[in-house]
Amino acid sequence: MILKLKRSSLKMWQIWIDTGGTFTDCLGVDPDGNEYRAKVLSNSSIRGVAIQGKVASRSMKISEILDLPENFFDGIEIHFLKSGFKTKILNFNKTSSLMVLESFLKEDFEEQTAFEIIFPFEPPILGAKILTNTLPNQSLPPLKMRLATTRGTNALLERGGSKVGLLVTKGFADILKIGTQQRPDLFSLDIKKPKMLYESVFEVDERISSCGEVLNELGESDVNEIIENLKNENIETIAISLMNGFVNSDHELAIKKLIISAGFKFISVSSELSEQINYFQRTSTTVIDAYLSKIMETYLDNVEKELSSGQLEIMTSAGGLIQRDAYHAKDSLLSGPAGGLVGAAGIGHQSGYSKIIPFDMGGTSTDVSRYNERFEYVRSHVVGDAKLLSNALKIETVAAGGGSVCSFNDDALSVGPESARAFPGPACYGAGGPLTITDVNLLLGRLDPNDFNIPVFPEESSIRLYEILERVNVVYDNKMSREQLLTGFLKIANEIMANAITKISVSEGYDSQEYVMVAFGGAGGQSACHVAEKLSIRKILCPYHSGILSAFGLKQAVREVVLSKRLIVGAEEKEKIKKELELLSEKCLQKMGAQVTKTEVRSKTVYLRLVGQESTLPVLWDDEKSLIEQFEIEFKTIFGYIPQNIQVEVETIQVIVAEIQKAPLEEKFHIKSDAIKSGSKVKSFVNDEWQQIPVYKRKDLKPHEQIKGPAILQDHFSTTFIEDEWVGVCGSDRTLLLEQVSEKVEAPKESSYLIDLELYTNRFRSIVDEMGLMLERTSVSTNIRDRLDLSCALLDAEGNLIVNAPHVPVHLGAMSFCVKKVVQLFNLKSGDVILTNHPGFGGSHLPDVTVITPVFINENEVNNHLIGYVANRAHHAEIGGTRPGSMVANSTCLEEEGVIISPFLLYDGGKENYDKLKTILGSSKFPSRRVEDNLADIRAQVAANLKGEEALLGLCKKNHVDSVKMFMGEIMNNASRVMDRRLALLPSSNYHFKKIMDDGTLICVKIHVDKKSIEFDFSGSSEQHKGNLNATPAIVRSAVIYFLRVFVNEELPLNDGLMKNVEIVLPTSFLNPDFKLEPEFCAAVTAGNVETSQAIVDCLIRSFDMAGSSQGTMNNFIFGNDRYSYYETIGGGAGATNKCNGADAVHTHMTNTAITDPEILEKNYPVILNEFSIRKNSGGEGRFKGGEGILRKFTFLDEMEVSLITQNRTKEVSGSHEGGKGKSGTQVLIKKNGKKIKLSYTESFSVSIGDQVIIETPGGGGYGKK
C-alpha cells in the first residue's frame, strides 16, 4: 500500500477523524479510491486480550487485537487494566499470537485478561497510522486531514487548561465569580460554584458607555503596570474583556497591542470573539478561549508535525471547515456533534429525505437535532458549566449514552448523568467500571460480544448488575427480576433520549411523525427503534458508517465563513436591512478568498425579536416576503399565538458563505423478495421472553437485501438492534432503511413500580421544564425573561403539587395552596384559564401573577374528566401602586401596592377576556404603568400553560389516564416515605428558634418531632404588621415545604407528599393576616413574600442548627419613572455548614433569580453600573467561613423613583455552633454634590441625574469555632 502511494505523485490520502470523549472515529480513502475505517480509544490506545501467561515469564499469548503489522507494537507501552502492571512490548508474532514484553509478568493467568496498548502520539495520528498501515516510527504518507476533536472540551471539563490572566473593566473583577448569582442546586445547603478558569484578574481603569462613548480614557501606564504583574505571575495566556467592548473595541485592541509588544503569544479579545451583548457570557467565552488556546495550539502542532507532507483543516461547532490560521479554541468544542449532524444531513439527502432527526448516541452522551432542508444555528451554548457566545449548530445534548452509569439510591433508579468514559469504561470493558447502558444491552442480548470493537467481559457486567439488584430487593419487598431491572434501565435511558427529541421538535411546534430518524454513533442503533416508537417515527436510516458518522460528516463538510453584525432597526426597514446583508455577504466572500474556487451565499438570516425582548427568532431573508409576517408565522408555530400590539425589530443579521457541494447520488431502496441469511444467533430478551434471534454482519449485507426484526446488525463500530415489527432494506449505498410495518399493541403486563416511578417522574418533570422554557422565551419584561423570576408546576386533580421546574421556591410551595383555594370559586370546564394575584387566595404579593389551567380529557365518551392542573407564577416588574416598579417600600395597605386581580376567568371555555383584564390593569386607583407589557407577559404565561396542557394530554394518550393519575399519587407517596425515613432517624424532641427582624418584628417557631410526624408552631410571632412585612399562609407553607426538601436532602421533586405528616400551627399574626374585602383595609404584603419568607427559612434551619444563617434577605432594589420600571433582587453570602464554607455572592433559600447582565442593564435603562463585585470580609468567621456578600454601585442618568426593601441592616447574620456572625448589609445614597445619606433597611426616595446608590449585601454566618 505504501509503495502504491510512492508511485502516486499527484494524489494523496484523504483522512477524516473525529476524536470524541470515549472513541476516536477514523475514515480514510487511499489514492486509488479504496476506503478504510478504524476506531481507537481517545486516550491513544488499543485494547486487547491475553489468554495465557506465567509469572516470571516475559511472553504471553494474545486472543484479540487489531489486525496490524507485527512490529506495529514494538517499543510501545502496555498496561494491564485490572492489576495496573505496566511494561513495554518488545515484539509481537502474528502467526503464533505471542507477545514478548520488556519486564517479567507479575501474575499467572489462564483466562481472558484485558490490556491496553498506549501510543505516544495524539489519537488522530494513531488513527491515521492504522488507516495507512504506517508503523509508529515511520512518517505518514502525504495526506489531507480534516479533524474534529473534543480535546478542548475535555480540557475544559477536566480543568486542564493554561494559566490565564483576565483583564476586565474596573469594578468588575468578580463578574465571572458572581455569574448570574444563581445556585446550581436549589435545595442544597452546600452550594458548589464552578471553579474559575483564570489564575488572576486585573482591573483596567477605563469605561465605555452602552452606546460606545468613551467615559474614561484608557491609561497606557496602567496597562504596562498590569503587564509587569502578568510577567511576575508567569501567566501564560491573556483574556481581555471590557464592558461594552462589543460596541466600541478601541480599548480592548489598544491593550492587545501593548501585550503583544510585551512578548505574550496567546491573547484572546472579547470583541474579536463575539459581537453579542452580554458581558458575563462574553467574558466567559474569552476566558474559555484563552484557557484552551495554548493546549489546542500544542495539540494541533502535535498533529501537524506528524503531517510533514500533509494539510490540516478543522471542523467548527457550526459545522464548517476552517484553516489553522483562522482557528480559535472556542470554535471547536462541539465539532464532533456538528460533524455527526452534517453527516446525517448528507445521508438524509442522498436517501431522498429532507426532514430528518439525527440521533447520535455515543459513549458519554446523546446528541439530537432537527434538520429540515437547512441547518439551524444558535449563537450561544453551554459546555459543562461554561457559557459561550459562539456560533454552533443547534444540538440538544443529554447525559444518556452507552457509558451512562446505571444506579440505585434506595429510592429511585437512575441512568446518568455520570459516565464511565473511556477509562475505566463500562463494566464489560474489564477495567473495574460501573454498570452502564452498554452492559445492559450486552446482558439483554442486544449486541454480539464476538463482534465488538474491543474485548468485552459479560461476567463483569453481571457482577455489577447483581450488586444493584441485591440492594433493590433489600429495600423493596416485591422482588425485582434480573430482566425487569435491565429493561427498566433501558426504558429510563430511552425516555430521556425521547424527551430530548421532543424538546427540539414537538415542543417547538414541529410534528416528529413527519421526520425520518438518522441513527448513528456506537450505540445509536441499539435504541433507535424504541425511541422512534415513543415519538411515532416510522422510518429510521442507519448509515453504513453509523459508528463513525462524525468522521463521515467531516468528509461531507465544506469550507465556510460565518459573519454576523448587530443591527438594531425596525423589521419594516427592509431596504436598510437588505443593504447591510449585501455588505456582509461581500465581506464573507472576501474572507473566503481564493482558497475555494466555487462559493455560494448559503444563507442570509435575520434574527428578529419583539421590542423589549432579548431572545430572538431566526428568519431566512427573502426579498419577496415581509419579515414581520415571517416572524409571526414562526412565532405562532413555536409558541402557539401571535403577540399583540408589540413592535418587531432586528437584533442581528448573519450571512454564511460556503463552497458549493456536489449534489449527492440518489440512493435507491429496492426490496428483494428473499431476506438475507444470518450466520449466527444470540439469546436475546425480546417481548418479555428469551429467544434466539439472528445476527447479521454489516459487511455481508448487500444492496436491496432485507432484514426482519427482531435481529441484530453489527460491525466493529456500531450495533443496530432491529425490533419486532420493524423491517430493514439495504440501499444502493449500503444505508439501512428501517420501517415499522405495524404498530405494536402491547398486552397488559406486570410492571415494576420502581421503574415506572422513575419514568413518570421524568415525564412530569419534562412537562414543567418545557413550560418554563416557553415562558422564558416568550415574555417581554426583563424580570421574567432575563432574571427568570418565574415558576411552573404540575398539580393533581385535588390541587396537590406533583412536580415543579427548579425555579423560585417561594412561588412553588404556595402554588398548591393557591390552586386549591381558587378552584373552589368556579365550576371549571375545558378551555378555562384562571388569573389572579390576590394574596388572600394563595397569592404572595401583587407583582406575582398566577395563571391556572385545568386539564380535562374526553375519555370513553365521558367529557370533562379532570386530570389535574398546570400553573405558573411570574413576577411582573410593573403592576401599579404608589411607586414605579410596584414594590412599595412604605406601603400600609394592599391598595397602595398595585392592581389587585381577584380570581377571574381570563379564558371562559376558550373565549378570551383580555378586555376585562386591560380594564382592571388600567383603571385601579394606582394602575399599572406598563399595561401592554403586562398583557404580553400574561399571554406568554397562558401559552406556557397551554404547552403544559398539551404535554399532559399527550402523556395520557400514550399511557392510560388511570396510570398517569396513579403515578401522580405515587410520586407524593414516595416523597412521604422519604420524609418518614428521615424523621425516624431523629429523636422525639422539640426544637425552637426566634428571629427579630430589623424593625423588631418577631418570628417565633417551635418544632415538635416524633417518629412519624412533625409540627411547626408559629405561635408567639408578632401581630399583623402595620407596614408590609405581612406574609400569607401560602408563603409560610412555601417556606416549610422548602425547608423539608432541604431537610430530607435526597434527589426527588418538591411535592406535597413531603407535607403528608406535617402540621402547621399558624394563629392570626403577621404570618397570617386578616384579608378583608376592601383593598384599602387589607394588609400590605410587599415585603412578606421576599423578606419574611427568607427570615422564616433561616429560623427553621437554625432550629436544627444545620448551617449558619444565610444573608436572610432578597435585597430588593427597584427604580423607575413613567418610562421605565426595573426590579432586581441581589444575592449575598450563604451560611456555612459542617462540610464547607458558605458560597459567596449567591442567592439562597426562597429565591434563585438571575441578575440582569451589566451590559443589558445599561442598554435598557438610564443607569451606569459602576461596580459589581464581591463584598470582601463580610462572611462570618469559623471552622467553615460564611459566604461573602455583593457590592453594587449605580449612577443614574435620569430622574427616578427608587425603593429598597431589605433586611439584616441593623443586625448581623448569626452563625451556627459558635460560628462567627456575617456582616449586616448597608446602603447609601451619594448625591451629585458628594453628600452621603445612609439609607434604612426599607426606604423610598427620589434621585436626580448623577446621583449614585451603593448597596452592600450581608455575608453569611460561619459554622463552628475557628
C-alpha positions, -999 to 999 in steps of 0.1 A, spaced: 0 0 0 28 24 9 46 16 -24 15 25 -43 15 59 -26 51 65 -36 41 59 -73 13 85 -70 30 119 -72 -2 140 -75 -27 121 -54 -27 117 -16 -46 101 12 -78 118 24 -84 112 61 -113 123 83 -110 119 121 -133 128 150 -119 124 185 -147 120 209 -149 116 247 -145 78 245 -136 68 210 -118 83 180 -135 76 147 -113 73 116 -123 72 79 -98 73 51 -96 69 13 -63 60 -3 -50 75 -36 -67 46 -55 -101 53 -40 -101 24 -16 -119 31 17 -106 22 52 -121 26 86 -108 24 122 -118 32 157 -94 37 186 -98 48 222 -94 86 227 -66 81 251 -45 70 221 -48 33 230 -58 0 215 -73 -28 237 -67 -65 235 -70 -97 255 -42 -120 268 -53 -156 273 -22 -172 287 8 -160 307 30 -172 335 46 -152 364 83 -146 359 78 -150 321 82 -122 296 58 -136 270 21 -141 267 -4 -153 242 -29 -129 227 -65 -136 217 -79 -104 204 -62 -74 189 -65 -53 157 -50 -68 126 -18 -47 122 18 -53 112 37 -75 136 62 -48 146 35 -21 149 37 -26 187 74 -27 192 86 -4 220 50 7 229 38 7 265 13 -20 276 -10 -16 306 -29 -45 323 -62 -30 333 -70 -49 364 -36 -52 381 -22 -19 369 10 -36 358 29 -16 330 58 -25 308 68 -22 271 63 -46 242 95 -59 226 79 -80 199 47 -94 186 44 -125 164 11 -126 145 14 -162 135 19 -176 170 -1 -147 186 28 -144 211 38 -111 226 72 -106 242 75 -80 270 103 -60 284 95 -69 320 85 -102 337 48 -108 343 37 -102 379 9 -129 378 -3 -161 362 -34 -160 340 -51 -187 320 -83 -168 312 -90 -136 294 -70 -107 308 -76 -72 293 -48 -49 284 -43 -16 268 -15 -5 244 -9 32 248 8 51 220 29 82 224 11 104 200 -23 121 196 -53 99 187 -57 113 152 -22 103 144 -27 68 158 -59 66 136 -40 78 105 -12 54 110 -36 25 114 -56 35 83 -24 39 62 -6 9 78 22 31 88 45 19 116 47 42 147 83 51 140 77 59 103 64 91 87 29 92 74 24 93 36 12 126 21 -24 132 32 -51 157 37 -67 155 72 -99 170 84 -103 170 122 -130 173 148 -119 170 184 -131 171 220 -96 178 232 -106 213 242 -139 201 256 -122 175 278 -96 200 290 -124 224 299 -144 197 317 -114 183 335 -98 217 342 -67 210 323 -61 244 306 -35 271 308 -27 297 334 -49 327 324 -47 363 333 -80 381 329 -83 419 322 -117 435 329 -131 470 334 -125 484 368 -153 474 392 -159 440 375 -131 418 388 -157 393 401 -180 392 371 -174 355 365 -173 345 402 -208 361 407 -221 350 373 -259 351 373 -259 348 411 -280 316 408 -271 285 427 -269 252 407 -288 230 432 -320 246 445 -321 225 477 -285 221 487 -270 240 517 -236 230 504 -236 253 474 -209 244 449 -200 272 424 -178 265 394 -141 268 398 -127 298 380 -107 291 348 -84 321 353 -54 324 376 -55 361 382 -78 390 374 -67 426 368 -90 457 367 -84 482 339 -92 518 347 -113 527 317 -150 529 307 -171 529 276 -209 536 276 -236 514 262 -237 535 231 -199 533 226 -189 567 240 -157 568 260 -165 578 295 -130 572 309 -99 571 288 -75 541 289 -42 548 306 -12 532 289 9 534 321 -18 514 340 -18 487 313 20 485 314 19 480 352 -6 451 347 17 436 321 46 436 346 23 418 371 13 392 344 50 385 338 57 382 376 29 357 380 41 336 350 8 340 333 7 320 300 -24 333 282 -43 366 284 -81 372 282 -92 408 276 -129 416 281 -141 452 288 -176 465 295 -194 474 263 -164 463 242 -188 448 217 -199 484 208 -165 500 208 -134 478 208 -108 505 208 -97 500 244 -95 462 240 -74 464 209 -51 490 224 -45 467 253 -39 438 230 -13 458 211 6 466 243 5 430 255 18 417 221 47 441 223 55 427 257 60 393 242 28 374 250 17 350 223 -17 337 234 -42 366 237 -80 363 235 -100 395 230 -138 396 236 -147 419 207 -128 396 183 -146 365 195 -182 379 197 -202 409 188 -230 400 211 -243 419 241 -238 401 275 -208 410 295 -208 379 317 -211 354 287 -187 373 265 -161 374 293 -167 337 299 -162 330 262 -130 350 262 -116 332 293 -125 298 278 -107 307 246 -77 318 265 -77 288 288 -77 264 259 -57 283 233 -23 271 243 -34 235 248 -52 234 215 -23 251 197 0 224 212 -24 197 202 -27 209 167 11 214 165 15 177 176 -9 167 148 6 189 121 42 179 129 33 143 120 18 155 87 51 166 72 36 163 37 0 169 47 -27 195 50 -50 201 80 -85 215 82 -106 218 114 -143 214 119 -161 241 139 -191 238 162 -211 255 134 -204 226 111 -180 243 87 -143 238 80 -116 264 87 -79 267 82 -55 265 111 -47 303 109 -84 312 114 -89 288 143 -100 299 178 -101 274 207 -137 282 215 -147 273 179 -145 235 181 -159 225 215 -189 209 197 -172 200 165 -177 162 169 -215 165 173 -215 191 144 -197 165 122 -224 140 130 -252 164 121 -235 173 88 -231 136 80 -267 128 90 -279 156 67 -259 141 39 -273 107 44 -308 121 45 -304 140 12 -289 111 -7 -317 88 7 -344 113 -5 -354 127 29 -352 164 36 -368 162 71 -346 143 95 -339 139 132 -302 130 137 -299 107 167 -263 103 178 -258 81 208 -222 78 218 -204 66 248 -208 97 270 -240 114 258 -266 115 231 -269 144 207 -302 151 189 -312 178 165 -338 187 138 -329 192 101 -355 205 76 -336 212 44 -312 236 63 -292 237 94 -303 256 125 -278 276 145 -275 290 180 -254 320 189 -247 308 225 -244 274 241 -232 257 272 -204 232 276 -203 217 311 -208 247 334 -193 271 309 -214 295 289 -202 306 254 -212 333 229 -202 314 198 -220 301 167 -229 265 168 -253 241 151 -284 237 172 -279 204 190 -296 192 222 -274 170 244 -285 147 272 -263 127 295 -275 93 283 -250 73 263 -236 38 261 -213 47 290 -240 63 312 -239 49 347 -270 29 359 -276 32 396 -300 30 426 -301 53 456 -326 35 478 -355 55 464 -351 56 426 -333 40 397 -314 64 375 -294 65 343 -266 92 341 -256 119 342 -224 103 353 -204 84 326 -178 57 328 -160 75 299 -130 58 282 -115 47 314 -125 27 333 -154 24 308 -184 1 312 -181 -29 335 -178 -52 305 -145 -35 294 -128 -54 323 -112 -23 339 -134 -22 371 -160 2 357 -197 5 368 -228 -9 352 -237 12 322 -262 11 293 -236 -8 272 -236 -35 299 -274 -35 299 -276 -41 262 -249 -68 265 -267 -87 292 -301 -84 274 -285 -100 243 -289 -68 222 -254 -70 209 -230 -98 199 -199 -98 221 -180 -117 195 -181 -88 171 -174 -58 193 -147 -33 186 -128 -41 218 -128 -72 241 -157 -74 264 -164 -94 296 -201 -101 302 -193 -117 336 -180 -83 349 -213 -68 338 -233 -94 357 -213 -88 389 -222 -51 388 -258 -59 379 -263 -82 409 -248 -56 433 -276 -32 423 -303 -59 421 -295 -71 457 -298 -35 470 -331 -30 452 -346 -62 466 -335 -54 502 -353 -20 500 -384 -33 482 -403 -64 494 -416 -72 460 -386 -89 444 -375 -75 410 -361 -99 385 -329 -95 366 -347 -89 334 -370 -63 349 -341 -43 362 -322 -45 329 -353 -35 308 -361 -8 334 -327 9 330 -331 7 292 -366 22 294 -353 51 315 -325 58 291 -348 57 261 -372 80 278 -345 106 285 -335 105 248 -371 106 235 -377 137 257 -347 154 242 -361 149 207 -395 161 219 -378 193 231 -364 201 197 -394 190 176 -429 188 192 -421 215 218 -411 239 190 -442 233 170 -429 205 147 -445 171 143 -419 144 148 -440 120 128 -432 140 96 -395 132 102 -372 103 95 -347 94 122 -310 90 113 -295 68 139 -257 67 144 -230 67 170 -217 35 185 -249 30 204 -275 49 183 -288 18 165 -293 -1 198 -320 23 210 -333 38 177 -364 16 173 -376 21 208 -370 58 208 -387 62 174 -417 42 186 -421 66 215 -422 95 191 -444 78 164 -415 80 139 -420 52 114 -387 53 94 -351 51 105 -319 55 84 -289 36 97 -259 47 76 -232 22 67 -208 45 86 -231 47 116 -204 41 142 -181 67 127 -206 91 111 -189 122 126 -158 113 106 -181 107 76 -196 142 83 -161 157 80 -159 142 46 -192 159 37 -184 193 53 -174 223 33 -153 254 39 -174 283 50 -173 317 65 -199 329 90 -202 366 98 -227 384 120 -235 421 126 -255 436 154 -282 458 137 -310 473 158 -336 485 133 -373 480 129 -383 449 109 -402 471 84 -369 488 72 -363 462 45 -341 483 22 -317 492 50 -316 455 61 -311 443 25 -281 467 20 -265 456 52 -269 419 42 -253 426 9 -223 443 25 -219 415 49 -221 390 20 -193 408 2 -172 407 34 -178 369 37 -167 363 1 -136 384 6 -127 364 37 -132 331 19 -106 343 -5 -90 323 -33 -88 291 -13 -122 280 -27 -130 284 -64 -167 278 -63 -187 295 -35 -223 305 -28 -241 325 -2 -257 296 17 -280 317 38 -289 352 49 -305 351 83 -323 380 102 -326 375 139 -359 392 149 -374 398 183 -402 417 200 -391 451 212 -381 447 248 -370 411 244 -335 397 243 -344 363 228 -347 362 190 -361 340 163 -341 334 131 -359 341 98 -343 335 64 -341 366 42 -365 366 13 -367 397 -10 -404 389 -17 -416 383 19 -424 406 48 -401 400 78 -429 407 102 -452 382 86 -424 356 86 -417 363 122 -454 360 132 -456 326 114 -425 313 131 -436 327 165 -470 311 162 -455 277 151 -433 276 182 -454 293 208 -490 289 197 -501 325 195 -492 358 178 -482 386 202 -504 417 200 -495 454 199 -457 449 202 -432 460 175 -408 436 159 -372 446 155 -340 432 140 -313 424 166 -286 408 144 -280 398 108 -259 368 97 -245 356 64 -230 322 57 -208 318 25 -197 282 17 -181 263 -11 -205 247 -34 -211 210 -28 -216 183 -54 -252 170 -54 -252 136 -37 -260 105 -58 -295 93 -50 -296 61 -30 -322 35 -41 -340 11 -18 -355 -18 -38 -366 -47 -17 -356 -82 -28 -381 -110 -22 -357 -130 0 -343 -119 33 -306 -123 40 -295 -154 58 -278 -149 92 -246 -166 101 -253 -170 138 -278 -164 166 -277 -150 201 -300 -154 230 -319 -121 234 -346 -108 257 -373 -97 233 -410 -91 240 -405 -102 276 -390 -136 269 -357 -150 260 -354 -162 224 -328 -169 198 -325 -141 172 -303 -138 141 -271 -118 140 -261 -103 106 -227 -89 97 -229 -54 83 -201 -62 58 -222 -92 44 -253 -71 38 -257 -64 1 -278 -37 -16 -315 -43 -16 -314 -73 8 -340 -73 35 -338 -79 73 -368 -86 95 -368 -79 132 -361 -90 158 -325 -92 147 -291 -77 153 -270 -60 126 -234 -54 138 -199 -45 128 -168 -35 148 -181 1 150 -218 0 158 -247 -23 166 -283 -19 153 -310 -38 172 -340 -42 149 -371 -46 170 -401 -68 163 -425 -53 137 -396 -35 120 -382 -44 86 -350 -31 70 -338 -29 35 -302 -21 24 -298 8 0 -276 10 -30 -250 29 -9 -253 4 20 -276 26 41 -301 5 60 -337 19 59 -358 6 87 -396 9 86 -422 0 112 -446 -23 94 -473 -22 121 -477 -5 154 -471 -27 184 -501 -35 206 -486 -44 239 -506 -68 260 -512 -57 297 -483 -70 317 -470 -67 352 -448 -37 355 -421 -27 380 -432 0 403 -397 13 408 -391 16 371 -424 32 363 -419 57 392 -387 69 376 -403 70 341 -433 91 353 -411 114 374 -390 122 343 -422 126 322 -438 150 346 -406 170 350 -403 173 313 -437 189 312 -429 217 336 -394 222 322 -410 229 288 -435 252 304 -406 272 320 -387 274 287 -417 286 269 -424 313 294 -388 325 294 -386 327 256 -420 345 251 -421 370 279 -413 406 272 -402 420 306 -366 418 317 -377 405 350 -392 373 336 -371 369 305 -336 376 319 -340 373 357 -362 342 354 -385 353 382 -410 327 373 -421 292 383 -441 264 367 -459 235 383 -480 204 377 -507 196 402 -531 167 405 -569 169 403 -571 178 441 -546 207 436 -516 189 452 -482 199 439 -467 169 420 -436 183 403 -421 217 397 -394 231 374 -364 242 395 -373 279 396 -382 301 426 -390 282 458 -412 310 473 -436 305 444 -436 267 443 -448 258 478 -476 284 475 -489 271 442 -510 242 455 -524 265 483 -534 290 456 -549 264 433 -570 247 460 -584 280 472 -591 295 438 -608 265 420 -635 264 448 -649 296 432 -656 281 398 -673 252 381 -644 247 358 -645 232 323 -622 226 294 -608 258 279 -610 278 312 -579 297 324 -579 315 358 -559 346 366 -552 361 400 -526 379 421 -547 382 452 -527 374 484 -560 363 501 -563 335 475 -529 320 479 -510 347 462 -478 361 475 -475 398 466 -492 417 438 -464 416 412 -466 378 413 -494 369 388 -506 333 388 -522 316 358 -541 283 364 -553 260 337 -574 229 345 -566 199 322 -596 178 311 -597 147 290 -625 133 270 -621 95 276 -646 68 269 -671 95 258 -671 110 293 -665 147 289 -648 170 314 -627 143 332 -603 164 353 -567 150 352 -550 179 371 -538 215 367 -509 232 352 -500 266 367 -473 292 366 -464 323 386 -443 352 372 -432 385 388 -443 415 367 -418 444 372 -447 468 370 -483 463 381 -492 497 396 -490 510 431 -478 543 445 -442 538 433 -428 527 400 -418 490 400 -447 480 422 -425 472 452 -436 499 475 -413 501 505 -436 521 528 -470 507 519 -495 502 547 -524 486 528 -527 463 498 -543 490 477 -511 511 477 -491 482 463 -508 480 429 -536 464 409 -554 437 427 -567 409 405 -593 388 423 -596 353 407 -614 355 373 -617 335 341 -593 350 317 -605 323 293 -640 310 296 -644 278 277 -617 290 253 -631 325 248 -606 351 259 -614 381 282 -584 404 278 -606 435 276 -617 429 312 -581 424 322 -570 455 304 -597 475 323 -586 461 356 -549 469 349 -556 504 338 -585 516 360 -574 508 395 -567 535 420 -530 530 413 -530 515 378 -501 497 360 -477 520 342 -470 492 316 -503 477 307 -492 464 273 -462 447 289 -485 431 314 -508 418 287 -479 405 266 -464 387 296 -497 372 307 -503 359 271 -468 343 275 -480 328 308 -511 314 292 -490 300 263 -468 282 288 -498 266 304 -512 256 270 -478 239 263 -482 221 297 -518 211 290 -509 197 255 -480 177 270 -501 162 298 -529 152 274 -503 137 252 -489 117 281 -525 105 289 -529 95 252 -498 74 252 -504 59 286 -537 51 303 -551 81 321 -555 60 353 -518 52 352 -510 89 349 -532 98 378 -519 69 398 -483 79 395 -491 115 404 -501 100 437 -472 76 438 -447 105 434 -462 120 465 -462 87 483 -425 82 476 -417 117 490 -438 108 520 -418 76 525 -385 95 522 -398 120 548 -408 92 572 -374 76 569 -357 110 577 -380 116 607 -373 81 621 -336 90 624 -344 119 648 -352 115 685 -386 127 695 -378 162 706 -387 199 705 -367 225 685 -372 262 685 -358 295 673 -367 332 675 -356 358 650 -360 396 654 -363 414 621 -348 449 616 -378 468 629 -383 445 660 -409 422 644 -406 387 659 -408 353 642 -412 325 668 -412 289 657 -414 258 679 -410 224 661 -421 192 676 -408 160 660 -418 124 668 -410 93 648 -440 98 624 -448 134 622 -436 170 626 -454 201 638 -444 237 631 -460 261 656 -456 298 649 -475 309 680 -459 339 697 -450 356 664 -458 393 662 -492 406 654 -503 419 620 -477 443 607 -486 480 602 -462 481 572 -457 454 545 -438 426 563 -470 406 564 -468 371 549 -496 349 540 -503 312 549 -492 303 514 -458 319 519 -454 302 553 -463 269 536 -437 276 509 -410 282 535 -419 250 553 -420 227 523 -388 242 510 -372 235 544 -384 199 544 -370 193 509 -336 206 522 -340 186 554 -345 152 536 -316 160 514 -325 134 487 -330 138 450 -368 140 445 -392 165 431 -406 191 455 -441 180 461 -470 178 486 -460 143 496 -435 159 519 -464 175 538 -484 144 544 -475 141 581 -468 178 587 -490 202 607 -486 239 606 -500 259 636 -505 294 624 -525 318 646 -536 352 633 -504 372 632 -483 390 606 -477 355 592 -515 350 588 -531 385 585 -568 390 581 -577 399 545 -608 420 542 -629 425 511 -619 462 507 -583 466 495 -578 497 515 -582 477 546 -562 446 535 -528 440 550 -498 452 529 -476 422 518 -449 435 495 -420 425 518 -438 395 533 -431 374 501 -395 384 497 -382 392 531 -403 375 557 -401 342 537 -363 343 539 -365 350 577 -388 320 582 -364 297 565 -335 310 585 -355 302 616 -362 267 605 -327 259 596 -313 274 627 -338 255 648 -319 223 638 -285 241 637 -280 228 601 -260 258 590 -251 294 597 -278 318 587 -276 330 551 -279 366 542 -316 364 551 -329 389 526 -335 392 489 -321 428 488 -350 442 466 -339 472 445 -364 490 424 -363 521 403 -384 537 376 -404 566 363 -432 570 337 -410 554 310 -390 527 329 -396 501 356 -368 480 368 -366 454 396 -338 432 408 -330 410 438 -294 408 448 -275 378 462 -253 377 492 -234 353 515 -246 317 521 -243 302 556 -215 278 562 -223 241 571 -204 214 589 -190 203 555 -179 235 537 -177 273 536 -207 292 526 -208 303 489 -200 339 480 -223 362 461 -252 338 455 -290 337 460 -301 315 489 -332 297 500 -365 312 488 -353 328 456 -329 319 428 -334 346 402 -307 357 379 -292 392 380 -296 413 348 -264 413 328 -245 446 332 -245 454 295 -282 445 291 -290 466 322 -272 497 308 -286 492 273 -322 491 285 -322 516 314 -307 550 320 -281 539 345 -244 531 347 -233 501 368 -200 514 382 -192 483 403 -205 447 406 -182 428 430 -179 405 459 -180 423 493 -148 412 509 -146 401 545 -183 402 550 -188 365 558 -187 352 594 -155 335 606 -155 299 619 -142 264 612 -161 269 580 -165 305 569 -197 322 559 -201 334 523 -193 370 512 -220 394 501 -222 416 470 -215 452 463 -234 471 435 -229 507 427 -252 526 403 -251 561 387 -285 574 375 -287 591 341 -324 602 345 -347 613 374 -361 582 391 -381 570 420 -361 544 439 -372 518 465 -351 495 487 -368 466 506 -342 447 526 -334 431 560 -304 424 581 -293 460 580 -295 467 618 -285 432 629 -256 409 619 -262 374 605 -259 347 631 -235 317 628 -240 281 639 -222 261 665 -203 292 677 -195 303 642 -189 340 636 -215 364 625 -218 377 589 -217 415 585 -250 433 581 -259 449 549 -256 487 541 -269 510 515 -261 547 509 -272 574 485 -245 597 472 -259 629 458 -242 645 428 -227 672 451 -209 644 471 -233 644 501 -237 609 516 -270 597 530 -272 564 549 -303 546 539 -326 525 561 -334 488 555 -367 499 539 -366 532 520 -383 551 491 -366 582 477 -360 602 445 -328 605 426 -315 631 401 -292 628 372 -257 620 386 -268 606 419 -254 572 430 -266 544 451 -243 518 467 -257 485 480 -237 461 501 -255 429 509 -250 408 541 -225 380 545 -234 345 557 -229 332 592 -199 309 599 -200 273 613 -181 262 643 -152 278 662 -123 288 641 
